[in-house]
Amino acid sequence: MFKRINKLLSNFSTIQTSSIMKNKVCFVTGAGSGIGKAIALKYTLNGATVISADINLDSVKQTVKEMNGGLALKVDVTNENQVNEAVAESVKQYGRLDVMVCNAGLQLISPVHELSYENWKKVISVNLDGAFLCSKAALNQMYIQENKFPASIIYIGSVHR
Ligand SMILES: NC(=O)c1ccc[n+]([C@@H]2O[C@H](COP(=O)([O-])OP(=O)(O)OC[C@H]3O[C@@H](n4cnc5c(N)ncnc54)[C@H](O)[C@@H]3O)[C@@H](O)[C@H]2O)c1
């Protein structure tokens, strides 16, 4: 998986493009690194306007710099006000929201009997509460625009055993 992400990031300028994302407005969480960054770069290459959101502002600024456009926002996906404000700011700037990618995630991998309750709650908070808050904020806009612009929400997650 990491090899594929790194290959995508290093071959950004040579990735095959398609017109499917042209003119779409896409909000990607956790876009400062890894899979989220790869999604943001690929969407941009395919003609979308991307809002790159991450708890680490420097990392999303770098993503936006590499994409040569779009918006970098510091957003903690577990903070309802921050999520709502970021989605509202995106809609204010671009007029609509076509795709919400709930990608921000923490992986604190450990056997259950060794995992602290504190770390369990951190993972649940970012991966699940974050996805809920981003979905809720996005749906409030997506239902307003649904007759004009059908929209999608995409969830990225992991399963470990
Ligand atoms: N790496 C893998 O092998 C793999 C495989 C399948 C699925 N996934 C899933 O893909 C998603 C991204 O994984 P990745 O490997 O790219 O991880 P990553 O650590 O490279 O990226 C995660 C990003 O989320 C950001 N983030 C963390 N907490 C946040 C918060 N509260 N608010 C906003 N942003 C926050 C981080 O700053 C980081 O930029 C995760 O949900 C992960 O579970 C990863």
PDBQT file of the ligand as one rigid body, heavy atoms in Angstrom, charges set to zero:
ROOT
HETATM    1  N1  LIG A 201      -1.648   3.135   5.199  1.00  0.00    +0.000 N 
HETATM    2  C1  LIG A 201      -2.332   2.020   4.969  1.00  0.00    +0.000 C 
HETATM    3  O1  LIG A 201      -1.793   0.932   4.717  1.00  0.00    +0.000 OA
HETATM    4  C2  LIG A 201      -3.842   2.083   4.967  1.00  0.00    +0.000 A 
HETATM    5  C3  LIG A 201      -4.530   1.028   4.390  1.00  0.00    +0.000 A 
HETATM    6  C4  LIG A 201      -5.924   1.086   4.335  1.00  0.00    +0.000 A 
HETATM    7  C5  LIG A 201      -6.586   2.179   4.876  1.00  0.00    +0.000 A 
HETATM    8  N2  LIG A 201      -5.894   3.169   5.475  1.00  0.00    +0.000 N 
HETATM    9  C6  LIG A 201      -6.676   4.280   6.026  1.00  0.00    +0.000 C 
HETATM   10  O2  LIG A 201      -6.462   5.411   5.195  1.00  0.00    +0.000 OA
HETATM   11  C7  LIG A 201      -6.557   6.596   5.979  1.00  0.00    +0.000 C 
HETATM   12  C8  LIG A 201      -5.301   7.421   5.780  1.00  0.00    +0.000 C 
HETATM   13  O3  LIG A 201      -4.190   6.638   6.133  1.00  0.00    +0.000 OA
HETATM   14  P1  LIG A 201      -2.696   7.034   5.746  1.00  0.00    +0.000 P 
HETATM   15  O4  LIG A 201      -1.925   5.780   5.739  1.00  0.00    +0.000 OA
HETATM   16  O5  LIG A 201      -2.700   7.905   4.546  1.00  0.00    +0.000 OA
HETATM   17  O6  LIG A 201      -2.293   7.849   7.073  1.00  0.00    +0.000 OA
HETATM   18  P2  LIG A 201      -1.377   9.131   7.287  1.00  0.00    +0.000 P 
HETATM   19  O7  LIG A 201      -0.986   9.116   8.724  1.00  0.00    +0.000 OA
HETATM   20  O8  LIG A 201      -0.297   9.220   6.246  1.00  0.00    +0.000 OA
HETATM   21  O9  LIG A 201      -2.393  10.332   7.014  1.00  0.00    +0.000 OA
HETATM   22  C9  LIG A 201      -3.423  10.627   7.908  1.00  0.00    +0.000 C 
HETATM   23  C10 LIG A 201      -3.604  12.139   7.909  1.00  0.00    +0.000 C 
HETATM   24  O10 LIG A 201      -4.696  12.430   8.782  1.00  0.00    +0.000 OA
HETATM   25  C11 LIG A 201      -4.347  13.580   9.530  1.00  0.00    +0.000 C 
HETATM   26  N3  LIG A 201      -5.105  13.611  10.773  1.00  0.00    +0.000 N 
HETATM   27  C12 LIG A 201      -4.915  12.870  11.887  1.00  0.00    +0.000 A 
HETATM   28  N4  LIG A 201      -5.785  13.234  12.848  1.00  0.00    +0.000 NA
HETATM   29  C13 LIG A 201      -6.549  14.223  12.319  1.00  0.00    +0.000 A 
HETATM   30  C14 LIG A 201      -7.610  15.004  12.820  1.00  0.00    +0.000 A 
HETATM   31  N5  LIG A 201      -8.090  14.865  14.075  1.00  0.00    +0.000 N 
HETATM   32  N6  LIG A 201      -8.169  15.918  12.004  1.00  0.00    +0.000 NA
HETATM   33  C15 LIG A 201      -7.702  16.114  10.737  1.00  0.00    +0.000 A 
HETATM   34  N7  LIG A 201      -6.676  15.414  10.221  1.00  0.00    +0.000 NA
HETATM   35  C16 LIG A 201      -6.119  14.468  11.003  1.00  0.00    +0.000 A 
HETATM   36  C17 LIG A 201      -2.856  13.455   9.778  1.00  0.00    +0.000 C 
HETATM   37  O11 LIG A 201      -2.268  14.704  10.102  1.00  0.00    +0.000 OA
HETATM   38  C18 LIG A 201      -2.376  12.892   8.435  1.00  0.00    +0.000 C 
HETATM   39  O12 LIG A 201      -2.018  13.923   7.530  1.00  0.00    +0.000 OA
HETATM   40  C19 LIG A 201      -6.762   6.163   7.421  1.00  0.00    +0.000 C 
HETATM   41  O13 LIG A 201      -8.146   6.255   7.707  1.00  0.00    +0.000 OA
HETATM   42  C20 LIG A 201      -6.283   4.734   7.431  1.00  0.00    +0.000 C 
HETATM   43  O14 LIG A 201      -6.956   3.995   8.423  1.00  0.00    +0.000 OA
HETATM   44  C21 LIG A 201      -4.548   3.164   5.505  1.00  0.00    +0.000 A 
ENDROOT
TORSDOF 0
